[in-house]
């Protein structure tokens, strides 16, 4: 699958904002697109480890026990059966990392099924960008646990039954 060129730039921007020390790279993406980020980290004397899992080794993702600061999936989910892809998305979100981004073609019928926007929103992903190339729509999505759910306005000491007890006891 031929991805639009600015996808890699947008993913690199997301990685630069996150500043992870460990990255899980899923799929058949060009590994060297993270070279600038890794060089930046080395200039600052900061370590960054990248673990790569190709699309044909996707089942090993479900067996990973190591946690990562961030994950990137590119040219990955469209090669998997949709059920296996859903299991990997859930494992990324629940176990492997607090933030990740994925890029995949949308509404593209393949033997493995097709991903719809509602499928991705169901995993708590938010759309960062959309692209169109050669008649195919691509979407870049991200998940970050820290901005997944905003604290509601009513959740504060003023609206609690006993404001003088706010923050003193946790049960």
N, C-alpha and C positions, 0 to 999 in steps of 0.2 A: 504494500500500500504506500502510495506516494503522499506524504504529509506536506502541508503548506510550510514554507520556509520560516515564517515568523512564529510558528509554534515553538520551536526550540528557543527562540529569543524570549518568548513569554514565560516558558518554563524556567529558563535560567533566571529571569527576573524574580519569579516566585521563590526560587532557591536562595537567591541573594537576600531577599527580605527575611526568610526564615532562618538563615545562618545555621544550618544543621551541622552536627559533628559526625553524624552517620546517615548515610543515604542508601535506601533500597531502590535500585533501578530495575524495573520490570519491563521486559519486552525487547524487541529487536531495534532499539534506538541506537544511534551512533554514540558510543560510549564517550567519545572525545568532546561532546558538547558541554561536559562538566569540567573540562580542563581549565578554563579561566577561573572558575570558582575554586577549584583545588589549588591552583597557583596562588590565588589571593589568600587562601587559608595558610598556605606554607609561608608566604611572605610575612604573615602575622604570627608565625610560629604556633599555629593552631592545627591540630590534627583533624582530618576528615577522612572517614572510611567509606568506601562505596562498595556495595555488594550488588552484583549483577546476576539476574536470573532471566534467561531467555524464554521466549514464549513456549518453546517445545519442552521446557523444564518447569512449567507452571505448577504442576502438582507438588513440587518441593516447597512452594510458597506456603502451602497449608501445613507443612511440618516445621516451619521455622519457629524457633523459640526466642531468638535474639530480638530485642526491641531496637527500633531505629528512630532517629529524630524526624525524618521525613522520608517519603517514598515518591517515586515518579513512575508512572506507567505510560508507555508510548509504544504503539504498534504491538499491543499485548492482548487486550480483551477481545478484539475482533477475531482472534485466532482460537478462542476458547469456546466451548459450549456455554451457553448463557448461564446455566445452573452453576457450573464450575466458576465462572466469572463472578457470579453473585456471592459465592462462598469466599472467594478471594477478597472481594470488596469488603465483606463483613469482617473478615480476619484482619485486614489492614486497619479498619476503623476501630475494632474492639480490642485487638491484641498487639499488633505490630508497631503502630506509630500514631502519634497524636495529630499528624497532618500529612496529607498527600495530595498529589494532583494526577489527573489522568487525562489523556486525550484519545478520542476515538471517533470513528465515523458514526454518524447518527442516521437512522432510518435506512440503513444499507442492508438489504436482504442477503444473507449468506447461509451456508449450510448450518452454521452455528447459531442461527437466530439473529434477531436484530435488537439493538439497544434503543430504547425510547427515552425521552427526557424524563418521563415520570419514573422510570426505573432508577435513574441516577439520583433524582431528587429524593426518592425513597430511602436512599443511603445517606442522606444528609449532605450531599454534594451541592455546591453552588456553582453556577456557570460564571466563568471568568471571561471567556472570549469564545467567539464562533468564527469559523472560517469556511470558505467555499473554494474548492479546487476541482477542476475537471468534472463538474456536476455533482460532486459529493460534498455533503455538509459535515464538517468536523466540529467538535465541541471540546473546549478545555474546561475542566471542572476541578474544583479543589474542595478539600475537607480540612477543617482545622477545629479541633475540639474547643479551643479557647474562644472562638467566635461562633460556635454552633448555636448556642442559645443565649440570648441576652438576659440579664437579670431583670425581672419585671419591676416597674416603678413602685408597685405596692409592697414589694418585699424589703421592708426597712423597719427600723424601730418605731417610727411614727404610727405605723399601721398594725403593730403587733398588740396583742391583748395586754401585756405587761411591759411597756417600753423600758422600765428601769431594770428588767431582767435580760434585755437583749445582749446576746453574746456571752452570758455568764455560764449558762448550762447547755450542754449538748447531750441529747439522748437519742 
